[in-house]
Amino acid sequence: MSSIPCEQNAELDGQIKVFAEVLKTQAHTLGAHGLDEKEFYNSGLFRGAIERIRGQFSATMREKREFVQHVLNYMQDKGFIKEWDSAGDANRHDYSIKLKSGKIGVIELKGCLDGNNTNIFERPSHAKEFIIWSLCSNPGADPRHNVWSGIHTRLSAEIISRNQQVDGLLVWDWVCSTLGRPCPKILADRQGARVTEVGPYRLPPACIYLFPGTIPTVRNNPHPPSQDINDVELLKAFHECFRGHDDELNHVSFEVGHSGADTVRKTTITRAGTVQKQSGMTPIQRS
């Protein structure tokens, strides 16, 4: 049982760790820097190059936005949404979607969910539905750790402390169902009938998390239930467009209470009627 069906590829993770050690110990033999081993590592050249590469990978959103553009265009072409628009840099959200009912759904893009950036979001006043979309393009990342960290440690704290309604979470990107992140949904589908080709991508069904429809409060609403897929039209569009099965949907509930001076909450993820992951009553500690 786990927060998400897929898991980190253990073999690839081992290869990454081995290669990282080789790189750390043999980097001085690469390039034409003209430094001996001691001078090389004392110079800061190696650390500077690593930080530059990290920055180049993390700073650019172009690849992520290209992926989202392909997906939303596909959904519009297939009639699952009416239209969509990029919100632009001036807004605290990324995309506005006009749904078939005429309602407006809003999407906020995030990375792997285990960082402080996950805490930064604001539900716009015009949003009838608001979801977070995690695009974790690092094949070496651990999806189970990241999803649980994002939902329990970060999103639940922000929802409860700041009264920010989040209707659900989408965890899905172009690394899904690749060597770096094998997808159990596709491994069980020997005919490949559930793979959807969208531009240059071959995508499995998305991992969808349905959150409560109201904000938990200790006095009046201590344990609101998760919403149904029919309650969140935007997530239903992803679910149906990319051939998800109802028993793959994740239902998230938050239970809040007081323990002394602390506000505490319990997070539960249920899939196919079975509890997959559950915390204890944990104090909210916002970053």
N, C-alpha and C positions, 0 to 999 in steps of 0.2 A: 504494500500500500504506500502511496506517495502523493505528493502535491501535484504531480504532473506525470502522465504515463511514460514519457520518454526519459532517458537518463544520459548522463555523460558517457561517451565512448571511452571505456577504461583503457583500451589498447592505445587509442590516439592520445589520451591524457598521459600515459606512460611514455610514449614517444616524444611528446612535447617536453616533459621533464628531463628526459635524457638529452634531447637536443639543446635545451636551455643550459644544461651543465657543460656540454661541449662548447657552446658559444661563449660561455663565461670564461672558460679556461683556455680556449684557442683563438679568441678574437684578435689577439695581438699578431697572429700570423696572416691576417687578412688585410688586403689593401696595400697602399704604397705610402704609408705614413712615415716610414723611416725611423721609427722608435723601437728600442728594445722592449722586452716584456715588462720590466719594471717601470720604465718611462711611460709606456703605453697606458698602464692601469693607473698610474699616478697623475697622468695628464688630464683625466676627466673625459677623454675622447670617447671611450666606450660608453660611459654612463650618459654622456650628452647625446650620442647617437641613438641609444635605446629610448631616451626620453623624447627625442624628436620623432622616432617611429611611432611611439605610443600616442603622441599628440596628433600625428597625421591620421592614425586610425580612428581616434576618438572624436576629433574635432569636426570631421566632415559628416554632413547629413545627406550628401547628394545621393549616395547609393541607397539609403533608406527611403528617401523621397521618391526615387525612381521606382523602387519596389511598390510603394504605396500607390503611386500613380497608375502602374500597370494593374494592380488589384482593383482599385476603385473604377477604373475605366472598364474593366472586364465586368464588374458587377452592374455598372450602368448599362453596358451593351446587352447584358442578359436580362435586364429588367428587374433586378433585385433592389436597386435604388433608382431614384429619379435623376439626381444630379449631385455633384459634389464640388467643393471649392476649397482651395488652400487658404487658410486664414491669414498667412503672412507673418512676418517677424514682429509686427506691432502688437500682436495678440498673445495671450497666455495659453492658447490652444492651437492646434495645428490644422484641423480640417472640420468643415461643416458639411453635413450630408443631408440632402433633402430626401426623406424616405417616401415610400409609395403612398403612405397615408397623408403626406404633406407635412408631417412633423419634422423638426430639425434635430438631428443627432450630431453630437460633437465628439471628435476624437483628439486625444492628447497622446503624442508619441513619447515613449520612453525607451531606454536601453534595456540592460539585463535585470533591472529592478533591485539589485543589491546595493546601489549607491544612493547618496543623498539627493540626487536629482529626481528620484522617484517621489520625494516629498513635495516637490514644487509643482503645483497645479492649481487651477482656479476654474471652477465650473461657471461658464458664462451664463448670463441671465436669460439668453434666448434659447438655451439648450433644453429641449424636452427630454433628451437622453444624453448621458455623458459617460464615455468609456475611456479607459486607458489601453493603449496598444503597446505591448512590449516587443521590440525588435532587438534581439540579442544576437548580433552577427559574429560573435566570437565562438568558433567551434569548440574551443577548449573550455568554455564556461560550463558550470554545473547547473542545468536547468532546475533541478529539484531544490537545490539550495536557494537559487535566485528567486524562484516563484514563491516559496514559503517566506523568505526574507521580505519580498515586496509586499505580499498580502498581509502577513501578520505584523511584522516589525514596523513597516512603513505606512502602507495605505490605511490599515485599520486605525492607527494612531491619528492620522490626519483627518480621516472621516469623522471620528468621534470628537477630537479636540477642536477642530475648526468648523464643524458642521458642514462639511463638503460632501454632498451626495455624489457617489460614484456608482453607476448602475452595473458596471461589470468590467471585466478585464479580458483582453485578447492577447494570447501568447503565441506568436506565429511569425515566421520570416523565411527567407530563402535558404537558410541552413537546415531547416526542418526536413527530415527524411533524406539527409545526405550522410556520408560516412561519419562526419563529425557529430551528428545528432540523429541516429536511426529512429524512425517513427514506428511504434508498435501497430498503429492503425494500418500502415502500409505493409509492414512485414506480415500481417495476418491476411492481407489482400493479395493473394498470389497472382491474380489476373490484372492487377494494376488498375482496377475499375474506379478507384477512389482518388487517383492522381488527376489533378486538373492542370492543364498546360495554360499558363498565363504569360504571354510574351516569352522571354527566355527562361522562365521558371517552370518547374514541375512540382506542384504543391500538394501536400496532404491536407486533409480537413484541419481546420484551425482548432486550437485548444481554447475553450471558452469558459469563463468563470462568471457566474451570475451572482451579484451581490444583493443585499437587502434593498427593498424599495423605499425604506425610510431610514433615518439616521438613529442609531441606538442612543438612548438616554437612560440613565440609571433609574430615575423616578417613574417615567411614563412609558418607556419603550425599551426595556432592558434586553430583549432577545428577539428582534424582528427576523422573520424567516427570509430566506433567499427568494428572489423573484423567479418566476417561471420563464422559459425561453419566449413564450408568447407575450410576456410583459415588456420585453426589451426588443423593439422592432429592429434596431440596428444590428444587434448580435444575432437575431433570428435570420437576418439577411445573409450574414457571413456563414451561419450554420447551414442554411439551405443551399446557398450558392456553391459551397465547397463540400457538399455531401457529408456533413457530419451526421452521426447517429445520436439519438437522444440519450442513450446510456453512456455516452462519452462526455456529456455536459457536466461541468463542475458547479456545485451549489455551495456558496460560501455564506456562513452566518457568523455574526459577532454578538457575543453576550457580554454586557457590561455590568459592573458593580463597584462597590467601594470596599477597600481594605485599609482601614485606618484613614490616613489622609490621602491615600492614593486612589486614583481611578484605575480599575483593572478591567481587562477584557480577555475573553476566550474566543479563539478563532477556530472554526471547524470547516473542513472541506469535505463534502460528500459527493461521491460519484457512483452512479448506478445503484443508489440506495444504500451504499456502504460508506461509513466514515473512512476517509483516506488519510487524513492528517488532522490532528487536534492539539491545540496548546492547552496549558493550564491557564488559570486566571493570572495574567501577567500585567504588572504595572506599565502604564503608558509612559514612555520616556522618549520625547521628541528630540530629534537632533537639532 
